[in-house]
Amino acid sequence: MTRIREAQPTRRQAALTLSALAALSLTACGAADAEFEDDSPEAGPEDTAPDQPNASDGGGQEPDDKDEEDQAAAGGGVIDPSDAVATIDYTLPTDEIDGTMTVGLHHLRRRGQTMELLLTFTPEFSGSGAYSLWDLHGRDHASVAPALFDRENLKRYDILRSGGDWDGENVWNSKQAKHKLASGDTQAYWATYAAPEDDIDTIDIAIPGAPEFEDVAIEQASSDDEGTA
């Protein structure tokens, strides 16, 4: 069961700390790597750690008692899931956990040659366990990572990475396998993409197995936004 609705306050409105952006090279639209100019955001210490699953261990780092401390040290702003401009709901794509996921869209913002996407993920499920986004999506990183679709120009934009494989340090997005969420908890999630190659003002945002955010406005980052999430 999937549905899309306008933003409503989540059941548990926890304020979250958004990890700082990491500086990487570009892979976009399934094309070859390219280089950025020096106006891209600088990397934070948190964001250079492995994130994406590897074939052997599911990727990312295992959670520890310093998760919240690590996130705070990374800098960035406080993200409230109730501030989302729109939300989508979908059934968790795993047979091991019975529940749903609410994804809040906060912004898609252009910064020079890149676009920054900010989402919040809030699961609801039975039981008292805690799970990572990777666990909640069937231990498949591809089921978490959003893609952007410019259907007018028949182009797809994927999360930036510097190499040909998803080895963690080369991927420019939030961790999927480190932070554990109990039912009702929220994780802020950022991902960075190449700026559109064409003159477009909106684009569709798709998470596998979920309804799309359609015709999402591409904002232009202001000088006040520089260096913030």
Backbone as ProteinMPNN parsed JSONL, in Angstrom:
{"seq_chain_A": "MTRIREAQPTRRQAALTLSALAALSLTACGAADAEFEDDSPEAGPEDTAPDQPNASDGGGQEPDDKDEEDQAAAGGGVIDPSDAVATIDYTLPTDEIDGTMTVGLHHLRRRGQTMELLLTFTPEFSGSGAYSLWDLHGRDHASVAPALFDRENLKRYDILRSGGDWDGENVWNSKQAKHKLASGDTQAYWATYAAPEDDIDTIDIAIPGAPEFEDVAIEQASSDDEGTA", "coords_chain_A": {"N_chain_A": [[0.828, -1.181, 0.0], [0.643, 2.151, -0.953], [0.754, 5.704, -0.607], [0.298, 9.202, -1.273], [0.556, 12.348, 0.259], [-0.243, 15.66, 1.488], [2.007, 17.53, 3.602], [1.98, 16.57, 6.999], [2.175, 16.882, 10.552], [4.477, 14.586, 11.981], [4.105, 11.595, 14.032], [5.911, 11.59, 16.035], [7.656, 14.267, 16.798], [10.615, 14.746, 16.574], [13.503, 16.711, 16.919], [16.174, 16.869, 14.688], [19.651, 16.403, 13.976], [21.34, 17.387, 11.114], [23.673, 15.79, 9.039], [26.839, 17.11, 7.913], [27.771, 18.258, 4.587], [29.699, 16.324, 2.174], [32.634, 16.626, 0.188], [32.806, 15.565, -3.061], [33.62, 14.085, -6.297], [31.885, 14.027, -9.494], [29.295, 11.934, -10.679], [26.843, 11.614, -12.98], [23.548, 11.207, -14.378], [24.118, 8.664, -15.248], [26.511, 8.909, -16.554], [30.03, 9.547, -17.326], [32.695, 10.339, -14.907], [33.177, 13.691, -13.598], [34.68, 16.91, -12.875], [34.317, 19.259, -10.155], [34.084, 22.833, -9.648], [35.641, 25.058, -7.243], [33.546, 25.972, -5.639], [31.938, 24.206, -4.325], [30.385, 22.715, -1.353], [32.391, 22.185, 1.59], [33.823, 19.155, 2.896], [32.579, 17.413, 5.782], [33.744, 15.897, 8.846], [32.205, 13.679, 9.565], [31.072, 12.728, 7.248], [32.786, 11.351, 5.633], [32.959, 8.75, 6.289], [32.267, 5.229, 5.709], [29.238, 4.479, 3.979], [27.389, 3.328, 2.101], [26.052, 0.065, 1.331], [28.257, -2.75, 1.13], [29.043, -5.76, -0.69], [29.63, -7.72, 1.16], [29.008, -6.9, 3.849], [26.764, -5.307, 3.955], [27.261, -2.633, 4.058], [28.037, 0.737, 5.25], [28.597, 1.916, 8.647], [28.552, 0.083, 11.697], [26.143, 0.81, 14.283], [26.908, 2.803, 17.198], [27.407, 3.911, 20.621], [27.847, 6.572, 20.268], [26.379, 7.816, 18.296], [24.535, 10.068, 18.28], [26.203, 12.044, 19.284], [28.178, 12.051, 17.324], [26.697, 12.978, 15.118], [26.019, 15.56, 15.994], [28.547, 16.711, 16.165], [29.174, 16.898, 13.53], [27.985, 19.149, 12.55], [25.729, 21.494, 10.861], [22.134, 22.068, 10.382], [19.126, 22.098, 12.467], [16.638, 19.744, 11.986], [13.23, 19.447, 11.615], [10.759, 17.067, 11.285], [8.103, 17.81, 10.894], [8.218, 20.086, 9.436], [8.285, 19.509, 6.764], [7.476, 20.014, 3.313], [5.918, 18.369, 1.819], [4.753, 14.958, 1.966], [5.321, 11.407, 1.563], [3.959, 8.113, 1.887], [4.745, 4.677, 2.383], [4.698, 1.072, 2.251], [6.968, -0.793, 4.221], [9.686, -2.213, 2.496], [10.359, -5.004, 3.178], [10.286, -8.357, 4.35], [10.736, -8.897, 6.955], [10.051, -6.924, 8.777], [7.137, -5.471, 9.813], [5.478, -2.765, 8.736], [5.306, 0.806, 8.031], [6.71, 3.53, 6.099], [7.253, 6.979, 6.382], [8.152, 9.611, 4.357], [9.485, 12.766, 4.369], [9.604, 15.67, 2.396], [11.846, 18.258, 2.278], [13.563, 20.175, 0.983], [14.795, 20.861, -2.34], [17.644, 22.007, -3.522], [19.549, 24.167, -5.462], [23.045, 24.577, -5.824], [25.294, 26.159, -7.41], [27.023, 23.977, -9.376], [25.725, 21.781, -8.371], [22.923, 19.979, -6.88], [21.135, 19.927, -3.861], [19.412, 17.677, -1.931], [17.06, 17.389, 0.65], [15.618, 15.257, 2.926], [13.361, 13.68, 5.301], [13.137, 10.625, 7.093], [10.741, 8.602, 8.568], [9.901, 5.831, 10.26], [7.162, 3.592, 11.021], [6.337, 0.924, 12.98], [5.512, -2.319, 14.356], [6.473, -3.598, 17.584], [9.474, -3.357, 19.644], [11.978, -2.944, 18.641], [14.944, -1.535, 17.038], [16.075, -0.139, 14.012], [18.167, 0.316, 11.112], [17.978, 2.513, 8.209], [18.809, 1.005, 6.074], [18.281, -1.637, 7.011], [15.485, -1.439, 7.173], [14.743, -1.304, 4.565], [15.023, -3.768, 3.341], [17.718, -4.438, 3.407], [19.059, -3.319, 1.211], [20.762, -0.996, -0.454], [20.004, 0.362, -2.739], [17.283, 0.535, -2.574], [16.806, 2.596, -0.891], [18.086, 4.923, -1.776], [17.281, 7.966, -3.316], [16.32, 8.924, -6.645], [16.449, 11.379, -9.26], [14.217, 12.49, -11.734], [14.074, 13.875, -14.849], [11.723, 14.063, -16.866], [10.853, 15.415, -19.091], [13.132, 15.911, -20.609], [14.134, 13.4, -20.729], [16.026, 12.394, -18.81], [17.938, 11.069, -16.113], [19.033, 11.607, -12.791], [21.416, 10.59, -10.535], [22.678, 9.985, -7.166], [25.653, 11.72, -6.415], [28.911, 10.401, -6.945], [32.347, 9.398, -6.705], [33.627, 7.263, -7.834], [33.336, 4.113, -9.624], [31.944, 2.275, -8.13], [29.867, 1.548, -5.235], [31.32, 2.258, -2.674], [31.131, 3.522, -0.262], [32.879, 5.722, 0.923], [33.007, 7.148, -1.387], [30.526, 8.125, -1.989], [28.079, 10.65, -2.032], [26.14, 11.26, 0.248], [23.776, 10.764, 3.004], [24.364, 8.529, 5.778], [23.209, 5.179, 5.625], [23.205, 2.831, 7.02], [24.073, 3.112, 9.597], [22.755, 4.624, 11.732], [20.289, 3.819, 14.088], [16.768, 3.388, 14.183], [13.949, 3.563, 16.211], [10.421, 2.744, 16.221], [8.642, 5.5, 15.07], [10.762, 7.251, 15.389], [12.94, 9.63, 13.72], [15.05, 10.127, 10.908], [17.125, 12.506, 9.506], [17.983, 13.051, 6.107], [20.282, 13.627, 3.616], [21.159, 14.177, 0.206], [23.228, 14.603, -2.658], [23.315, 15.887, -5.958], [24.131, 16.188, -9.48], [23.721, 19.392, -10.957], [20.907, 20.292, -13.05], [21.2, 19.553, -16.53], [19.699, 20.803, -18.359], [17.46, 23.566, -19.005], [15.437, 23.699, -16.598], [12.819, 23.996, -14.156], [11.545, 22.374, -12.368], [11.452, 18.988, -11.069], [11.073, 15.395, -10.845], [11.087, 13.348, -7.914], [12.137, 10.21, -6.929], [11.774, 7.327, -4.947], [12.59, 3.963, -4.836], [9.87, 1.682, -4.958], [8.015, 3.383, -3.841], [5.534, 6.045, -3.939], [6.022, 8.878, -6.133], [7.54, 12.102, -5.498], [6.24, 14.625, -7.238], [6.971, 17.052, -9.758], [8.735, 18.773, -8.308], [9.902, 21.791, -7.04], [12.933, 23.34, -8.003], [14.95, 24.955, -5.974], [16.913, 27.964, -5.629], [19.924, 28.302, -4.023], [20.508, 30.704, -1.527], [22.711, 33.357, -0.403], [22.598, 33.238, 2.333], [22.097, 30.591, 2.762], [24.43, 29.266, 2.223], [26.802, 26.921, 3.248], [25.107, 25.73, 5.05], [22.636, 23.182, 5.866]], "CA_chain_A": [[0.0, 0.0, 0.0], [1.385, 3.405, -0.98], [-0.069, 6.881, -0.799], [1.001, 10.47, -1.185], [-0.302, 13.329, 0.891], [0.415, 16.882, 1.901], [2.75, 17.348, 4.846], [1.326, 16.626, 8.288], [3.15, 16.588, 11.613], [4.681, 13.179, 12.267], [3.668, 11.208, 15.363], [6.958, 11.954, 16.997], [8.331, 15.38, 16.151], [11.942, 14.884, 17.186], [14.432, 17.572, 16.18], [17.318, 16.063, 14.299], [20.837, 17.093, 13.467], [21.669, 16.96, 9.754], [25.115, 15.65, 8.804], [27.413, 18.079, 6.983], [28.014, 17.739, 3.247], [31.062, 15.881, 1.872], [33.03, 17.028, -1.149], [33.167, 14.455, -3.938], [33.488, 14.354, -7.717], [30.55, 13.894, -10.044], [28.8, 10.972, -11.654], [25.456, 12.026, -13.136], [22.81, 10.714, -15.53], [24.75, 7.436, -15.695], [27.627, 9.25, -17.424], [31.363, 9.43, -16.742], [33.014, 11.274, -13.838], [33.589, 15.029, -13.972], [35.218, 17.628, -11.734], [33.629, 20.465, -9.763], [34.874, 23.984, -9.282], [35.898, 25.152, -5.821], [32.447, 26.547, -4.875], [31.156, 23.164, -3.676], [30.561, 22.716, 0.096], [33.489, 21.381, 2.076], [33.434, 17.931, 3.572], [32.633, 17.335, 7.235], [34.416, 14.666, 9.26], [31.27, 12.556, 9.663], [30.555, 12.266, 5.977], [33.77, 10.586, 4.897], [32.894, 7.358, 6.733], [31.492, 4.391, 4.799], [27.793, 4.643, 4.089], [26.624, 2.422, 1.278], [26.343, -1.335, 1.572], [29.127, -3.569, 0.313], [28.472, -7.086, -0.896], [29.874, -8.607, 2.287], [28.5, -6.512, 5.151], [25.615, -4.425, 3.912], [27.698, -1.259, 3.965], [27.888, 1.62, 6.381], [29.215, 1.523, 9.888], [27.622, -0.39, 12.703], [25.854, 1.87, 15.231], [27.553, 2.746, 18.496], [26.789, 4.799, 21.593], [28.178, 7.952, 19.973], [25.685, 8.265, 17.086], [24.027, 11.422, 18.411], [27.361, 12.908, 19.44], [28.817, 12.16, 16.021], [25.885, 13.838, 14.272], [26.145, 16.932, 16.467], [29.877, 17.206, 15.834], [29.266, 17.12, 12.088], [27.459, 20.465, 12.218], [24.491, 21.51, 10.11], [20.985, 22.64, 11.049], [18.173, 21.227, 13.139], [15.595, 19.402, 11.032], [11.99, 18.995, 12.231], [9.994, 16.404, 10.219], [6.824, 18.487, 10.645], [8.455, 21.2, 8.52], [8.291, 19.03, 5.38], [6.485, 20.656, 2.445], [5.059, 17.288, 1.339], [5.193, 13.652, 2.447], [4.812, 10.19, 0.946], [3.936, 6.94, 2.758], [4.777, 3.412, 1.672], [4.937, -0.112, 3.068], [8.387, -1.153, 4.286], [9.976, -3.27, 1.514], [11.055, -6.136, 3.783], [9.392, -9.329, 4.972], [11.126, -9.081, 8.344], [9.511, -5.859, 9.625], [5.802, -5.086, 9.354], [5.242, -1.365, 9.045], [5.293, 1.779, 6.945], [7.69, 4.615, 6.147], [6.857, 8.309, 5.935], [9.282, 10.416, 3.897], [9.155, 14.177, 4.232], [10.421, 16.473, 1.478], [12.127, 19.571, 2.856], [13.93, 21.055, -0.118], [15.753, 20.495, -3.39], [18.251, 23.334, -3.629], [20.705, 24.214, -6.358], [24.218, 25.329, -5.397], [26.272, 26.116, -8.493], [26.957, 22.806, -10.238], [25.092, 20.664, -7.674], [21.626, 20.122, -6.229], [21.099, 19.313, -2.538], [18.095, 17.181, -1.539], [16.909, 17.137, 2.074], [14.435, 14.475, 3.273], [13.327, 12.999, 6.597], [12.549, 9.287, 7.07], [10.124, 8.241, 9.853], [9.2, 4.542, 10.173], [6.177, 3.162, 12.025], [6.24, -0.534, 12.913], [5.212, -2.964, 15.63], [7.645, -4.097, 18.285], [10.315, -2.374, 20.327], [13.318, -2.957, 18.071], [15.456, -0.35, 16.348], [16.649, -0.602, 12.755], [18.686, 1.348, 10.216], [17.254, 2.634, 6.942], [19.205, -0.153, 5.278], [17.478, -2.761, 7.497], [14.06, -1.214, 6.896], [14.534, -1.409, 3.116], [15.435, -5.081, 2.861], [19.181, -4.48, 3.315], [19.402, -3.0, -0.179], [20.952, 0.449, -0.492], [19.313, 0.925, -3.894], [15.881, 0.766, -2.219], [16.748, 3.816, -0.096], [18.632, 6.086, -2.486], [16.373, 8.615, -4.266], [16.792, 9.365, -7.957], [15.707, 12.506, -9.812], [13.828, 12.22, -13.109], [13.653, 14.952, -15.74], [11.034, 13.306, -17.918], [10.745, 16.244, -20.293], [14.357, 15.738, -21.387], [14.496, 11.979, -20.658], [17.285, 12.265, -18.091], [17.908, 10.637, -14.713], [20.173, 12.062, -11.996], [21.658, 9.766, -9.354], [23.533, 10.588, -6.149], [27.025, 11.882, -6.881], [29.965, 9.534, -6.414], [33.598, 9.663, -7.407], [34.119, 6.052, -8.478], [32.354, 3.303, -10.317], [31.213, 1.389, -7.239], [29.307, 2.177, -4.037], [32.179, 1.778, -1.604], [30.922, 4.28, 0.961], [33.544, 7.011, 0.971], [32.861, 7.831, -2.667], [29.126, 8.479, -2.222], [27.78, 11.937, -1.409], [24.811, 11.249, 0.859], [23.744, 10.381, 4.41], [24.554, 7.114, 6.101], [21.985, 4.382, 5.584], [23.319, 1.615, 7.827], [24.689, 3.378, 10.895], [21.857, 5.116, 12.776], [19.151, 2.949, 14.344], [15.516, 4.086, 14.425], [12.783, 2.892, 16.768], [9.183, 3.195, 15.586], [8.343, 6.894, 15.369], [11.968, 8.067, 15.298], [13.162, 10.241, 12.41], [16.415, 10.406, 10.469], [17.313, 13.439, 8.396], [18.736, 12.387, 5.034], [20.615, 14.497, 2.514], [21.86, 13.594, -0.935], [23.631, 15.654, -3.584], [23.232, 15.48, -7.359], [24.559, 17.187, -10.455], [22.707, 20.351, -11.379], [20.313, 19.882, -14.333], [21.887, 19.935, -17.752], [18.75, 21.555, -19.177], [16.82, 24.705, -18.336], [14.204, 23.235, -15.981], [12.526, 24.571, -12.845], [11.011, 21.318, -11.507], [11.91, 17.639, -11.381], [10.423, 14.38, -10.016], [11.97, 12.64, -6.983], [11.605, 8.855, -6.811], [12.385, 6.309, -4.098], [12.044, 2.694, -5.315], [8.801, 1.096, -4.168], [7.211, 4.426, -3.208], [5.048, 7.058, -4.88], [6.998, 9.924, -6.388], [7.292, 13.524, -5.342], [6.177, 15.1, -8.615], [7.114, 18.482, -10.063], [9.356, 19.436, -7.167], [10.603, 23.013, -7.434], [14.373, 23.422, -7.754], [15.246, 26.259, -5.391], [18.263, 28.486, -5.785], [20.494, 28.61, -2.719], [20.867, 32.096, -1.297], [23.973, 33.519, 0.328], [22.347, 32.84, 3.719], [22.063, 29.137, 2.816], [25.75, 28.686, 1.996], [27.414, 26.312, 4.417], [24.093, 25.112, 5.907], [21.881, 22.105, 5.245]], "C_chain_A": [[0.87, 1.242, 0.0], [0.409, 4.537, -1.155], [0.785, 8.112, -0.673], [0.046, 11.484, -0.62], [0.488, 14.582, 1.188], [1.026, 16.688, 3.272], [1.84, 17.494, 6.047], [2.375, 16.372, 9.352], [3.265, 15.104, 11.844], [4.278, 12.883, 13.691], [4.673, 11.623, 16.409], [7.828, 13.006, 16.384], [9.665, 15.623, 16.839], [12.782, 15.792, 16.316], [15.701, 16.791, 15.929], [18.463, 16.937, 13.837], [21.216, 16.516, 12.127], [23.173, 16.906, 9.574], [25.592, 16.666, 7.78], [27.703, 17.427, 5.657], [29.462, 17.327, 3.077], [31.394, 16.245, 0.447], [33.486, 15.823, -1.935], [33.102, 14.916, -5.382], [32.138, 13.887, -8.188], [30.386, 12.677, -10.934], [27.325, 11.262, -11.793], [24.888, 11.437, -14.403], [23.429, 9.442, -16.077], [25.947, 7.683, -16.579], [28.945, 9.121, -16.686], [31.578, 10.485, -15.678], [33.389, 12.633, -14.419], [34.079, 15.723, -12.722], [34.389, 18.872, -11.465], [34.618, 21.607, -9.607], [34.917, 24.085, -7.765], [34.74, 25.702, -5.014], [31.573, 25.498, -4.225], [31.393, 23.192, -2.182], [31.707, 21.817, 0.506], [32.993, 20.178, 2.841], [33.477, 18.118, 5.071], [33.231, 16.013, 7.626], [33.486, 13.474, 9.302], [31.017, 11.903, 8.325], [31.576, 11.518, 5.138], [33.79, 9.129, 5.318], [32.05, 6.54, 5.783], [30.014, 4.499, 5.066], [27.054, 3.54, 3.368], [27.01, 0.971, 1.527], [27.367, -1.915, 0.62], [28.52, -4.964, 0.21], [28.578, -7.946, 0.35], [29.123, -8.218, 3.545], [27.296, -5.597, 5.13], [25.98, -2.957, 3.977], [27.479, -0.466, 5.226], [28.635, 1.125, 7.596], [28.158, 0.99, 10.834], [27.376, 0.705, 13.727], [26.65, 1.695, 16.513], [26.901, 3.776, 19.401], [27.024, 6.266, 21.284], [27.448, 8.477, 18.753], [25.238, 9.722, 17.19], [25.176, 12.408, 18.545], [28.054, 13.125, 18.109], [28.042, 13.104, 15.112], [26.025, 15.294, 14.687], [27.493, 17.524, 16.076], [30.004, 17.53, 14.356], [28.746, 18.484, 11.683], [26.16, 20.363, 11.439], [23.355, 22.057, 10.952], [20.141, 21.605, 11.734], [16.985, 21.008, 12.207], [14.396, 18.839, 11.778], [11.142, 18.345, 11.143], [8.665, 17.083, 9.915], [6.976, 19.683, 9.714], [8.464, 20.776, 7.053], [7.187, 19.718, 4.574], [5.529, 19.642, 1.843], [5.611, 15.984, 1.897], [4.64, 12.55, 1.561], [4.882, 9.072, 1.978], [4.019, 5.688, 1.898], [5.059, 2.283, 2.659], [6.423, -0.449, 3.058], [8.678, -2.334, 3.365], [10.832, -4.391, 2.098], [10.037, -7.054, 4.424], [9.651, -9.476, 6.463], [10.509, -8.069, 9.298], [8.191, -5.399, 9.026], [5.537, -3.641, 9.737], [5.269, -0.492, 7.813], [6.391, 2.822, 7.165], [7.023, 5.897, 5.657], [8.106, 9.09, 5.575], [8.804, 11.846, 3.715], [10.135, 14.87, 3.303], [10.601, 17.859, 2.076], [12.624, 20.569, 1.814], [14.788, 20.318, -1.134], [16.362, 21.813, -3.829], [19.502, 23.275, -4.5], [21.8, 25.09, -5.779], [25.268, 25.219, -6.507], [26.055, 24.891, -9.369], [26.29, 21.599, -9.569], [23.694, 21.026, -7.204], [21.646, 19.334, -4.925], [19.654, 18.95, -2.193], [18.08, 16.911, -0.042], [15.567, 16.456, 2.328], [14.487, 14.108, 4.754], [12.614, 11.671, 6.43], [12.031, 8.962, 8.468], [9.381, 6.92, 9.704], [8.178, 4.378, 11.298], [6.04, 1.65, 11.89], [5.955, -1.079, 14.304], [6.503, -3.473, 16.264], [8.51, -2.978, 18.828], [11.737, -2.326, 19.773], [13.696, -1.625, 17.455], [16.257, -0.819, 15.139], [17.177, 0.589, 11.957], [17.79, 1.448, 8.977], [17.567, 1.459, 6.03], [18.42, -1.389, 5.69], [16.03, -2.641, 7.053], [13.73, -1.304, 5.414], [15.118, -2.703, 2.561], [16.918, -5.239, 2.684], [19.668, -4.293, 1.875], [19.526, -1.483, -0.284], [20.192, 1.101, -1.635], [17.836, 1.196, -3.604], [15.703, 2.015, -1.381], [17.076, 5.034, -0.953], [17.629, 6.686, -3.47], [17.077, 8.928, -5.584], [15.903, 10.507, -8.43], [15.445, 12.253, -11.292], [13.349, 13.494, -13.802], [13.011, 14.279, -16.949], [10.875, 14.109, -19.202], [11.947, 16.045, -21.204], [14.921, 14.325, -21.31], [15.854, 11.775, -19.994], [17.038, 11.881, -16.635], [19.184, 11.128, -14.023], [20.265, 11.208, -10.736], [22.605, 10.491, -8.396], [24.975, 10.619, -6.64], [27.955, 10.884, -6.208], [31.201, 9.7, -7.284], [34.141, 8.45, -8.14], [32.989, 5.26, -9.103], [31.552, 2.381, -9.412], [30.763, 2.159, -5.995], [30.118, 1.721, -2.824], [32.101, 2.63, -0.345], [31.553, 5.647, 0.924], [33.349, 7.807, -0.305], [31.449, 8.342, -2.927], [28.758, 9.699, -1.389], [26.345, 11.922, -0.888], [24.908, 10.827, 2.323], [23.985, 8.887, 4.578], [23.214, 6.401, 6.135], [22.021, 3.219, 6.567], [23.873, 1.863, 9.221], [23.661, 3.686, 11.98], [20.612, 4.236, 12.879], [17.926, 3.772, 14.727], [14.516, 3.156, 15.085], [11.551, 3.408, 16.036], [8.869, 4.619, 16.036], [9.544, 7.8, 15.372], [12.135, 8.586, 13.871], [14.644, 10.411, 12.142], [16.377, 11.414, 9.338], [18.252, 12.81, 7.377], [18.993, 13.405, 3.937], [21.307, 13.7, 1.407], [22.129, 14.71, -1.938], [23.774, 15.102, -4.997], [23.855, 16.555, -8.238], [23.402, 18.137, -10.745], [22.149, 19.943, -12.748], [21.119, 20.384, -15.518], [21.014, 20.822, -18.635], [18.107, 22.656, -18.337], [15.459, 24.264, -17.803], [14.063, 23.855, -14.595], [12.013, 23.522, -11.858], [11.541, 19.969, -11.961], [11.168, 16.674, -10.463], [11.466, 13.667, -9.161], [11.365, 11.278, -6.702], [12.458, 8.015, -5.873], [11.784, 4.982, -4.539], [10.968, 2.146, -4.378], [7.889, 2.092, -3.498], [6.616, 5.336, -4.277], [6.078, 8.173, -5.026], [6.553, 11.27, -5.818], [7.35, 14.106, -6.755], [6.313, 16.614, -8.693], [7.651, 19.266, -8.867], [10.15, 20.656, -7.657], [12.083, 22.927, -7.075], [14.676, 24.832, -7.267], [16.671, 26.68, -5.741], [18.794, 28.856, -4.413], [20.855, 30.09, -2.638], [22.192, 32.165, -0.556], [23.812, 33.103, 1.775], [22.374, 31.325, 3.872], [23.443, 28.525, 2.711], [26.339, 28.175, 3.3], [26.425, 25.717, 5.387], [23.377, 24.049, 5.141], [20.557, 22.61, 4.77]], "O_chain_A": [[1.745, 1.383, 0.855], [-0.643, 4.37, -1.773], [1.85, 8.091, -0.057], [-1.135, 11.496, -0.967], [1.718, 14.585, 1.148], [0.623, 15.798, 4.021], [1.029, 18.418, 6.118], [3.375, 15.707, 9.079], [2.247, 14.414, 11.901], [4.121, 13.806, 14.491], [4.314, 11.965, 17.536], [8.663, 12.697, 15.533], [9.824, 16.585, 17.591], [12.773, 15.656, 15.093], [16.238, 16.138, 16.823], [18.268, 18.059, 13.37], [21.396, 15.305, 11.994], [23.878, 17.857, 9.913], [24.842, 17.044, 6.881], [27.864, 16.209, 5.574], [30.354, 17.876, 3.724], [30.526, 16.181, -0.423], [34.429, 15.134, -1.545], [32.597, 16.001, -5.671], [31.328, 13.406, -7.396], [31.202, 12.412, -11.816], [26.599, 11.166, -10.804], [25.605, 11.192, -15.374], [23.283, 9.159, -17.266], [26.377, 6.777, -17.294], [28.982, 8.643, -15.552], [30.778, 11.41, -15.536], [33.851, 12.736, -15.555], [33.92, 15.198, -11.62], [33.83, 19.475, -12.381], [35.82, 21.393, -9.454], [34.293, 23.281, -7.073], [34.893, 25.896, -3.808], [30.556, 25.844, -3.624], [32.454, 23.63, -1.738], [31.975, 20.806, -0.143], [31.882, 20.177, 3.372], [34.296, 18.877, 5.588], [33.234, 15.081, 6.822], [33.936, 12.348, 9.094], [30.778, 10.698, 8.243], [31.258, 11.09, 4.029], [34.557, 8.341, 4.765], [31.187, 7.098, 5.104], [29.577, 4.598, 6.213], [26.188, 2.885, 3.948], [28.149, 0.676, 1.888], [27.352, -1.607, -0.572], [27.59, -5.299, 0.944], [27.729, -8.805, 0.586], [28.639, -9.096, 4.258], [26.846, -5.15, 6.185], [25.091, -2.106, 3.953], [26.821, -0.926, 6.159], [29.234, 0.049, 7.58], [26.999, 1.402, 10.776], [28.293, 1.469, 14.028], [27.023, 0.579, 16.875], [25.949, 4.444, 18.998], [26.465, 7.131, 21.958], [27.854, 9.503, 18.207], [25.522, 10.523, 16.3], [25.124, 13.498, 17.975], [28.472, 14.239, 17.793], [28.634, 13.93, 14.417], [26.137, 16.174, 13.833], [27.579, 18.693, 15.7], [30.843, 18.341, 13.966], [29.034, 18.943, 10.578], [25.555, 19.294, 11.358], [23.563, 22.464, 12.095], [20.379, 20.403, 11.618], [16.398, 21.964, 11.701], [14.529, 17.852, 12.501], [10.827, 19.007, 10.154], [8.147, 16.954, 8.806], [5.979, 20.238, 9.251], [8.638, 21.624, 6.178], [6.098, 19.972, 5.09], [4.441, 20.008, 1.399], [6.785, 15.902, 2.258], [3.622, 12.728, 0.891], [5.756, 9.076, 2.845], [3.439, 5.634, 0.813], [5.583, 2.505, 3.75], [7.067, -0.396, 2.011], [7.992, -3.354, 3.44], [11.905, -4.694, 1.576], [9.039, -6.593, 4.978], [8.867, -10.114, 7.165], [10.445, -8.318, 10.502], [8.136, -4.986, 7.867], [5.389, -3.322, 10.917], [5.256, -0.987, 6.686], [6.922, 2.97, 8.266], [6.319, 5.898, 4.647], [9.018, 9.219, 6.391], [7.838, 12.104, 2.996], [11.347, 14.681, 3.408], [9.623, 18.555, 2.349], [12.143, 21.702, 1.773], [15.415, 19.302, -0.834], [15.686, 22.644, -4.436], [20.387, 22.444, -4.296], [21.542, 26.196, -5.304], [26.048, 24.266, -6.524], [25.024, 24.774, -10.031], [26.287, 20.507, -10.137], [23.322, 22.198, -7.133], [22.122, 18.199, -4.891], [18.779, 19.816, -2.167], [18.993, 16.272, 0.48], [14.513, 16.997, 1.994], [15.537, 14.215, 5.387], [11.612, 11.582, 5.721], [12.779, 9.036, 9.443], [8.323, 6.888, 9.077], [8.319, 4.952, 12.378], [5.674, 1.145, 10.829], [6.135, -0.384, 15.304], [7.489, -3.741, 15.578], [8.308, -1.805, 18.513], [12.613, -1.719, 20.389], [12.879, -0.708, 17.363], [17.024, -1.778, 15.227], [16.702, 1.715, 12.103], [16.953, 0.579, 8.731], [16.698, 0.976, 5.304], [17.936, -2.123, 4.828], [15.422, -3.616, 6.611], [12.557, -1.372, 5.045], [15.642, -2.731, 1.448], [17.36, -6.079, 1.9], [20.553, -5.001, 1.396], [18.528, -0.766, -0.213], [19.777, 2.255, -1.527], [17.204, 1.99, -4.3], [14.574, 2.46, -1.172], [16.406, 6.062, -0.855], [17.168, 5.987, -4.372], [18.285, 9.165, -5.616], [14.738, 10.592, -8.044], [16.348, 11.847, -12.023], [12.36, 14.107, -13.401], [13.685, 13.967, -17.931], [10.772, 13.532, -20.286], [11.805, 16.012, -22.426], [16.037, 14.068, -21.762], [16.722, 11.083, -20.527], [16.064, 12.31, -16.015], [20.272, 11.074, -14.596], [19.308, 11.116, -9.966], [23.247, 11.475, -8.762], [25.458, 9.645, -7.217], [27.791, 10.568, -5.029], [31.112, 10.092, -8.448], [35.027, 8.587, -8.984], [31.834, 5.687, -9.106], [30.584, 1.766, -9.86], [31.22, 3.274, -5.74], [29.654, 0.894, -2.039], [32.929, 2.474, 0.553], [30.839, 6.65, 0.896], [33.511, 9.027, -0.3], [31.194, 8.932, -3.977], [29.077, 9.778, -0.203], [25.447, 12.496, -1.502], [26.002, 10.563, 2.823], [23.828, 8.099, 3.645], [22.215, 6.943, 6.609], [20.973, 2.674, 6.912], [24.119, 0.909, 9.958], [23.693, 3.07, 13.046], [19.963, 3.946, 11.874], [18.025, 4.729, 15.495], [14.258, 2.067, 14.573], [11.628, 4.399, 15.311], [8.836, 4.909, 17.232], [9.381, 9.02, 15.359], [11.546, 8.049, 12.933], [15.406, 10.792, 13.031], [15.691, 11.214, 8.335], [19.203, 12.118, 7.742], [18.056, 13.984, 3.387], [21.952, 12.682, 1.66], [21.345, 15.652, -2.051], [24.286, 14.001, -5.204], [24.078, 17.684, -7.8], [22.242, 17.725, -10.772], [22.856, 19.307, -13.529], [21.649, 21.495, -15.507], [21.507, 21.503, -19.534], [18.208, 22.661, -17.11], [14.442, 24.435, -18.476], [15.053, 24.194, -13.946], [12.04, 23.746, -10.647], [12.017, 19.819, -13.086], [10.682, 17.083, -9.409], [12.583, 13.412, -9.612], [10.211, 11.186, -6.285], [13.684, 7.986, -5.976], [10.56, 4.877, -4.614], [11.135, 2.146, -3.158], [7.066, 1.709, -2.667], [7.129, 5.399, -5.394], [6.908, 8.381, -4.14], [5.36, 11.54, -5.674], [8.402, 14.08, -7.393], [5.841, 17.35, -7.827], [7.09, 20.288, -8.473], [10.964, 20.553, -8.575], [12.442, 22.495, -5.98], [14.663, 25.785, -8.046], [17.512, 25.857, -6.101], [18.171, 29.649, -3.707], [21.436, 30.652, -3.567], [22.728, 31.141, -0.133], [24.777, 32.66, 2.398], [22.638, 30.813, 4.96], [23.622, 27.364, 3.078], [26.376, 28.878, 4.31], [26.824, 25.238, 6.448], [23.471, 23.987, 3.915], [19.768, 21.846, 4.213]]}, "name": "protein", "num_of_chains": 1, "seq": "MTRIREAQPTRRQAALTLSALAALSLTACGAADAEFEDDSPEAGPEDTAPDQPNASDGGGQEPDDKDEEDQAAAGGGVIDPSDAVATIDYTLPTDEIDGTMTVGLHHLRRRGQTMELLLTFTPEFSGSGAYSLWDLHGRDHASVAPALFDRENLKRYDILRSGGDWDGENVWNSKQAKHKLASGDTQAYWATYAAPEDDIDTIDIAIPGAPEFEDVAIEQASSDDEGTA"}
